[in-house]
Amino acid sequence: MNKKYNSLRDFYILWSTQSLSQLGSAITGFALTLWLYEKTGSALSTAALTICTYAPYVVMSIFAGAISDKFDKKKTMLICDALAALSTIIVFILYKNDALCVWHLYLINVITGLMNTVQQPASEVAYTMIIPKEYYQKTGGLQALSRSLITIGNPVIAAALYGLAGLDAAIAVDLITFAIAYIALACFIKMPDLTGDKKDPGNVIQLAKEGLKYLKQNPMILYVILFLSGVNLIASAFNATLPALIIPNPRGGNSVLGIVSSCSGVAMAVGSLIAMNMPKPKDRIKVIYLTMLFSLGTENFILAFSRSPMAWCIAEVLGWIFVPVMNTNQNVIMRNSIPVELQGRVYACRNTLQFFTIPIGLLFGGFMVDEICEPFMAAKSGIWINLFGSGKGSGAALMMFILAITGVIMCLAFGNRLSKYHYSD
């Protein structure tokens, strides 16, 4: 046990403190959403906060990964964390002087998004550098677990802090957790320098091209990424559809939506424990494909035809419980397959290719429900009513059915391609 702890000492310190800091950042983000909604009363204004954070991540990831490969990983993480914390301090100063405006938050979220874009691939490579190869699956499960717990806990904590002491308390917690993570990384984490004894690897554009070239030359990894971009397209359309299904339902509403949504976080926490303790798969590619086929093939079908909150909760659990298993297996494949000196730029290319479909899916899902499915169901009767219900929300049920069919077809199509590849470590 001591030998195992010593092997993972740096990981445990980095993972625990960074997870704590991510929780603090999530608390501030949620509290700012509450503050902004109080000021504007606009759901679009609050959604724009997420867009401002996410857009740099999609657009700039390829170049951010190249930057992380070009420079020292630890210094890159420290600089990005410090600039993100500075942004939070600026928000606090503006807020205390009654000068905080909506456009300030949008601008600061763009800056924070840029810092996260650079920090994330550097962090991924840093974990690879400090984790022994035999512990990739276990540590991947732990990372998935912490993300799940943050998803579950941050809205509750943020709402409580904001209700008791306003934005001040949320920002204070964020800065305290930042300080803990920053000191831990600066003073207690040692990682090998991949750049110190090597010549300059080239400019950022050249490095970005090398990341794309690596994926082109390694179709197994590329097809997994493209498959998951399709999964993200359907999952994000689902996220846009779910509120329209539950809120108007006579047995639904805002509180029921909150309960149903929280089931996904609980399911992911359980799934993280499964990922940590499951035997090493014979074929990790097959695990990725089958877990997503199960998720997309069960959740959307159940939601399309059910009218019960209990059934909705069961659907959420079935849809999300194996997501950490998929994430863990993808991370193991990438950590084992990609040379560590290339990982930053390749991870960044992955981020762009795998996640650019999320905003598309959100727009597509909302448009389909409002402009196509709801008007269609309003004009129908007979078998359509028997299948998907009547009134507002029936169009969202129809959209869930469309997403279920699309998800299964997409999985089967990519599964045929992925079946040509096998990965075992």
C-alpha positions in Angstrom: 0.0 0.0 0.0 2.8 2.4 0.9 4.6 1.6 -2.4 1.4 2.2 -4.3 0.9 5.5 -2.5 4.4 6.6 -3.1 4.0 5.9 -6.8 0.9 8.0 -7.0 1.9 10.6 -4.4 2.2 13.5 -6.9 -1.0 12.4 -8.7 -3.0 12.4 -5.5 -1.7 15.9 -4.5 -2.3 17.3 -8.0 -5.7 15.6 -8.5 -7.1 16.5 -5.1 -6.0 20.2 -5.1 -6.9 20.8 -8.8 -10.3 19.2 -8.3 -10.9 21.4 -5.2 -9.9 24.5 -7.3 -12.3 23.3 -10.2 -15.1 23.1 -7.6 -14.3 26.7 -6.5 -14.4 27.9 -10.1 -17.6 26.1 -10.7 -19.2 27.7 -7.6 -18.2 31.2 -8.8 -19.5 30.4 -12.3 -22.9 29.3 -10.9 -23.1 32.2 -8.5 -22.4 34.7 -11.4 -25.2 33.0 -13.4 -27.6 33.6 -10.5 -26.4 37.2 -10.1 -26.7 37.9 -13.9 -30.2 36.4 -14.0 -31.3 38.6 -11.1 -30.0 41.6 -13.0 -31.3 40.8 -16.5 -34.1 38.3 -16.1 -32.9 36.8 -19.4 -32.1 33.1 -19.9 -30.2 34.1 -23.1 -28.0 36.4 -21.2 -27.0 33.7 -18.8 -26.5 31.1 -21.6 -24.1 33.6 -23.2 -21.8 33.2 -20.3 -21.3 29.6 -21.1 -20.9 30.4 -24.8 -18.2 33.0 -24.0 -16.3 30.4 -22.0 -16.7 27.6 -24.4 -16.1 29.4 -27.7 -12.3 29.9 -27.1 -12.0 26.3 -26.1 -13.4 25.0 -29.4 -11.7 27.7 -31.7 -8.3 27.9 -30.1 -7.7 24.4 -28.8 -5.4 23.3 -31.6 -3.0 26.3 -31.1 -3.3 26.0 -27.3 -2.1 22.4 -27.3 0.9 23.5 -29.4 1.7 26.2 -26.9 1.5 23.6 -24.1 3.9 21.3 -25.9 6.3 24.2 -26.6 6.7 25.3 -23.0 7.2 23.8 -19.6 3.9 22.1 -18.4 4.1 23.2 -14.8 4.9 26.8 -15.6 2.1 26.9 -18.2 -0.4 25.6 -15.6 0.7 28.1 -13.0 0.6 31.1 -15.3 -2.9 30.1 -16.6 -4.2 29.5 -13.1 -2.8 32.8 -11.9 -4.4 34.8 -14.8 -7.8 33.0 -14.3 -7.6 34.0 -10.6 -6.8 37.5 -11.5 -9.9 37.6 -13.6 -11.9 36.5 -10.6 -10.3 39.2 -8.4 -11.2 41.9 -11.0 -14.9 40.7 -10.9 -14.8 41.0 -7.1 -13.4 44.5 -7.2 -16.0 45.6 -9.8 -18.8 44.0 -7.8 -17.8 45.7 -4.5 -17.6 49.1 -6.3 -21.1 48.6 -7.9 -19.4 48.8 -11.3 -19.9 45.2 -12.5 -21.7 45.1 -15.9 -22.9 42.3 -18.1 -20.2 43.0 -20.7 -17.5 42.7 -18.0 -18.6 39.1 -17.3 -18.7 38.2 -21.0 -15.2 39.6 -21.6 -13.8 38.0 -18.4 -15.3 34.7 -19.3 -13.6 34.8 -22.7 -10.3 35.4 -21.0 -11.0 32.6 -18.5 -12.0 30.4 -21.4 -8.7 31.1 -23.2 -6.7 30.3 -20.0 -8.6 27.0 -19.6 -8.0 26.2 -23.2 -4.2 26.4 -22.7 -4.2 24.9 -19.2 -6.2 21.8 -20.1 -3.8 20.1 -22.5 -0.9 21.0 -20.3 -2.7 19.4 -17.4 -3.4 16.3 -19.4 0.3 15.9 -20.3 1.3 16.6 -16.7 -0.9 13.8 -15.4 0.7 11.4 -18.0 4.2 12.5 -16.8 3.5 11.7 -13.1 1.3 8.6 -13.3 2.9 5.2 -13.7 1.5 3.4 -16.8 -0.1 0.6 -14.8 -2.3 3.1 -12.9 -3.8 4.9 -16.0 -7.2 3.2 -15.6 -7.5 3.7 -11.8 -6.5 7.4 -12.0 -8.8 8.0 -15.0 -11.6 6.7 -12.9 -10.7 9.0 -10.0 -10.6 12.0 -12.3 -14.1 11.0 -13.7 -15.3 10.7 -10.1 -14.1 14.1 -9.1 -15.8 15.7 -12.2 -19.0 13.9 -11.3 -18.9 15.1 -7.7 -18.3 18.7 -8.8 -21.3 18.4 -11.2 -23.5 17.2 -8.3 -22.2 19.5 -5.6 -21.4 22.9 -7.2 -25.0 24.1 -7.8 -26.1 23.2 -4.3 -23.0 24.8 -2.6 -23.1 27.9 -4.9 -26.8 28.5 -4.3 -26.4 28.1 -0.5 -23.4 30.5 -0.4 -25.1 33.0 -2.7 -28.3 32.9 -0.6 -26.4 33.3 2.7 -23.7 35.8 1.8 -24.0 36.8 -1.8 -21.4 36.8 -4.5 -18.7 37.7 -1.9 -18.8 34.2 -0.3 -18.7 32.3 -3.6 -15.6 34.3 -4.8 -13.9 33.9 -1.5 -14.2 30.1 -1.7 -13.0 30.2 -5.3 -9.9 32.2 -4.3 -9.1 30.0 -1.3 -9.3 26.8 -3.3 -7.2 28.4 -6.0 -4.5 29.3 -3.4 -4.4 25.7 -2.1 -4.1 24.3 -5.6 -1.5 26.9 -6.7 0.8 26.3 -3.7 0.5 22.5 -4.0 1.5 22.6 -7.7 4.3 25.2 -7.2 5.8 23.7 -4.1 5.0 20.0 -3.9 4.7 18.6 -7.4 7.8 17.6 -9.4 7.6 16.6 -13.0 10.3 15.9 -15.6 11.1 18.7 -18.0 10.4 17.6 -21.6 11.8 20.7 -23.2 14.9 21.6 -21.2 17.5 19.5 -23.2 15.9 19.7 -26.6 16.0 22.2 -29.4 13.1 24.5 -30.0 10.4 22.2 -31.5 9.2 24.9 -33.8 6.5 27.6 -34.0 3.0 27.2 -32.8 1.4 26.8 -36.2 3.9 24.1 -37.1 3.2 22.3 -33.9 -0.5 22.5 -34.5 -0.1 20.9 -37.9 1.9 18.1 -36.4 -1.0 17.3 -34.0 -3.4 17.1 -37.0 -0.8 15.0 -38.9 -0.5 12.6 -36.1 -4.2 12.0 -36.0 -4.3 11.5 -39.8 -1.5 8.9 -39.5 -3.3 7.1 -36.6 -6.8 6.5 -37.8 -7.8 4.4 -34.8 -7.5 7.4 -32.5 -9.0 9.7 -35.1 -12.1 7.5 -35.6 -12.7 7.3 -31.9 -12.6 11.1 -31.7 -15.0 11.5 -34.6 -17.3 8.9 -33.1 -17.4 10.8 -29.8 -18.0 14.0 -31.7 -21.2 12.4 -33.0 -22.1 11.3 -29.5 -21.6 14.9 -28.3 -23.8 16.2 -31.1 -26.7 14.0 -30.0 -26.0 14.5 -26.3 -26.0 18.3 -26.6 -29.3 18.2 -28.6 -30.6 16.0 -25.8 -29.6 18.7 -23.3 -31.6 21.3 -25.2 -34.6 19.0 -25.4 -34.8 17.7 -21.8 -36.2 20.9 -20.2 -38.8 21.2 -22.9 -39.9 17.7 -22.1 -40.1 17.9 -18.3 -41.0 21.4 -17.4 -44.4 21.6 -19.3 -45.4 18.1 -18.2 -48.2 18.1 -15.5 -46.0 15.7 -13.5 -42.9 17.7 -14.2 -41.8 21.3 -13.5 -38.6 23.0 -12.5 -38.0 21.0 -9.3 -38.5 17.7 -11.1 -36.1 18.8 -13.8 -33.5 19.5 -11.1 -34.0 16.1 -9.5 -33.9 14.3 -12.9 -30.8 16.2 -13.9 -29.0 15.4 -10.7 -29.5 11.7 -11.4 -27.0 12.0 -14.2 -24.3 13.3 -11.8 -25.1 10.4 -9.4 -24.9 7.9 -12.2 -21.6 9.3 -13.3 -20.2 9.0 -9.8 -21.2 5.3 -9.7 -19.8 4.9 -13.2 -16.5 6.3 -12.0 -16.3 3.7 -9.3 -17.0 1.0 -12.0 -14.3 2.4 -14.2 -11.8 2.4 -11.3 -12.4 -1.2 -10.3 -13.3 -3.0 -13.5 -10.8 -5.5 -14.9 -8.6 -4.4 -17.7 -10.8 -4.8 -20.9 -9.6 -7.1 -23.7 -10.5 -4.4 -26.2 -10.9 -0.8 -25.1 -12.3 0.3 -28.5 -15.2 -2.1 -28.2 -15.9 -0.8 -24.7 -16.1 2.8 -26.0 -18.5 1.8 -28.8 -20.7 -0.5 -26.7 -21.1 1.9 -23.7 -22.3 4.7 -26.0 -24.6 2.4 -28.0 -26.2 1.4 -24.6 -26.4 5.0 -23.4 -27.9 6.5 -26.5 -30.1 3.5 -27.2 -31.8 3.4 -23.8 -32.1 6.9 -22.3 -33.7 8.6 -25.3 -36.2 5.8 -26.0 -37.4 5.7 -22.4 -37.8 9.5 -22.2 -39.7 9.5 -25.6 -42.4 7.2 -24.4 -42.6 7.7 -20.6 -44.6 10.2 -18.6 -43.4 9.3 -15.1 -40.7 11.1 -13.1 -39.4 7.8 -11.8 -39.0 6.6 -15.4 -37.2 9.8 -16.3 -34.8 9.3 -13.4 -34.1 5.7 -14.5 -33.5 6.9 -18.0 -30.9 9.4 -16.8 -29.1 6.8 -14.8 -29.0 4.4 -17.7 -27.8 7.1 -20.1 -24.9 8.4 -17.9 -23.7 5.5 -15.8 -21.2 4.2 -18.4 -20.0 7.7 -19.6 -17.0 7.6 -17.1 -16.2 4.1 -18.4 -16.0 5.4 -21.9 -14.0 8.5 -20.9 -11.5 6.4 -18.9 -10.9 3.9 -21.7 -10.4 6.8 -24.2 -7.9 8.4 -21.9 -6.0 5.1 -21.4 -5.7 4.6 -25.2 -4.5 8.1 -25.8 -2.0 8.2 -22.9 -0.5 4.8 -24.0 -0.5 5.5 -27.7 0.6 9.1 -28.1 4.3 10.0 -27.3 4.3 12.3 -24.3 6.1 15.0 -26.2 3.2 15.2 -28.7 0.3 14.8 -26.3 -0.4 18.5 -25.7 -1.0 19.2 -29.4 -2.8 16.0 -30.1 -5.1 16.4 -27.0 -5.8 19.9 -28.2 -6.8 18.7 -31.7 -9.0 16.1 -29.9 -10.7 18.9 -28.0 -11.6 20.8 -31.2 -12.7 17.8 -33.2 -14.6 16.1 -30.4 -16.3 19.0 -28.9 -17.1 21.4 -31.8 -20.4 19.6 -32.2 -21.7 20.6 -28.8 -22.9 24.2 -29.7 -24.3 22.8 -33.0 -26.3 20.2 -31.1 -27.6 22.8 -28.6 -28.9 25.0 -31.5 -30.2 22.0 -33.5 -32.1 20.6 -30.5 -33.7 23.8 -29.6 -34.7 24.6 -33.2 -36.1 21.2 -33.8 -38.3 21.3 -30.7 -39.6 24.8 -31.1 -40.0 25.1 -34.8 -40.5 21.5 -36.1 -41.6 19.0 -33.4 -44.0 21.0 -31.3 -45.9 22.5 -34.2 -46.0 19.0 -35.8 -47.5 17.4 -32.7 -50.0 20.2 -32.2 -51.6 19.3 -35.5 -51.6 15.6 -34.9 -54.0 13.1 -33.2 -54.6 9.4 -32.9 -51.4 7.2 -32.8 -49.1 10.2 -32.5 -50.9 11.2 -29.2 -50.8 7.7 -28.0 -47.0 7.5 -28.6 -45.8 11.0 -27.5 -48.7 12.5 -25.5 -50.5 15.8 -26.2 -50.0 19.4 -25.4 -46.7 21.3 -24.9 -43.9 18.8 -24.3 -45.2 16.2 -26.8 -42.9 17.7 -29.4 -39.9 17.3 -27.1 -41.0 13.6 -26.7 -41.0 13.2 -30.4 -37.5 14.8 -30.6 -36.3 12.3 -28.0 -37.5 9.5 -30.3 -35.7 11.1 -33.2 -32.5 11.4 -31.2 -32.8 7.8 -30.1 -33.1 6.5 -33.7 -30.3 8.9 -34.8 -28.0 7.8 -32.0 -28.5 4.1 -32.6 -27.9 4.5 -36.4 -24.8 6.7 -35.7 -23.4 4.1 -33.3 -24.0 1.2 -35.7 -22.4 3.1 -38.6 -19.3 4.1 -36.6 -19.2 0.7 -35.0 -18.7 -0.9 -38.4 -15.7 1.3 -38.9 -14.4 0.9 -35.3 -14.7 -2.9 -35.5 -11.6 -2.9 -37.7 -9.5 -1.7 -34.8 -8.7 -3.3 -31.5 -6.8 -2.0 -28.6 -5.5 -3.9 -25.6 -2.7 -2.8 -23.2 
